[in-house]
Amino acid sequence: MTDQQAVCRRLVGRTAVVTGAGSGIGLASARRLASEGAHVVCADIDENAGKAAADEVGGLFVRTDVTDPGQVEALFQAAYETYGSVDIAFNNAGISPPEDDSILTTGLEAWKRVQEVNLTSVYLCCKAALPHMRRQGRGSIINTASFVAVMGAATSQISYTASKGGVLAMSRELGVQFAREGIRVNALCPGPVNTPLLKELFAKDPERAARRLVHVPVGRFAEPEEIAAAVAFLASDDSSFVNAAEFLVDGGIAGAYVTPL
């Protein structure tokens, strides 16, 4: 933790729900939100990883299949009953399985599974969080989209790309719809991040990793903590006029034509 992070206490007394909190961006964000004073509710389908995250940040673990409407409802209700509010919803859980590839080879079952976990789950989480936030008259919803929601790639993961485009469009619409009720909704669009998900994907296909890395102007992938810093900003009042935005944290990829040698 940097000195700046150590003195940043923008979220004292607020309750944050983080899905996919057991690893990667979710875990880094749970840590960062807790360090800024938030009560963190860690949701994950992996009981061991999710509980370890909650224990580390002094928060609550709720095992959640984010594709199950009842479990998602129960998650946000547990947050409210435990801490008395739902101030931040970081709807982050997602998958990127190897069978999701070119449209020419990706089967319908793989397509549906990615859509369920990456897009339908965000719909369910927003639907469950909004009544709490409307009752309070405030809230920040942060949905994990991706830079692939605004760019095309010849190294396709067709269902992943389509799901993230859906997250971006839905976040924009919700941000506009609920703006005058004190609720902000933004789509976080990370570039490639050094997470277990990405490492596993690229370990199976080093050529794909090399083809992607060359397009990053800063010459490296992001660290989860760098994305978590953006999550904390969007969760806090420092971003009070940021709404319905595609919030790119991508090392300059979306702005690049030719990258440095």
CORJO-V603074 format. One record per run of one state. SS is the DSSP state (A for helix, B for strand, O for the rest). FROM is the first residue (numbers start at 1). LEN is the number of residues. If there is no record, write none. Layout:
SS_FROM_LEN + SS_FROM_LEN
This chain:
O_1_2 + A_3_5 + O_8_7 + B_15_5 + O_20_4 + A_24_12 + O_36_3 + B_39_6 + O_45_2 + A_47_11 + O_58_2 + B_60_4 + O_64_5 + A_69_15 + O_84_4 + B_88_4 + O_92_16 + A_108_29 + O_137_2 + B_139_6 + O_145_2 + A_147_3 + O_150_8 + A_158_20 + O_178_1 + A_179_3 + O_182_1 + B_183_8 + O_191_2 + B_193_1 + O_194_2 + A_196_8 + O_204_2 + A_206_8 + O_214_8 + B_222_1 + O_223_1 + A_224_12 + O_236_1 + A_237_3 + O_240_6 + B_246_4 + O_250_3 + A_253_3 + O_256_6
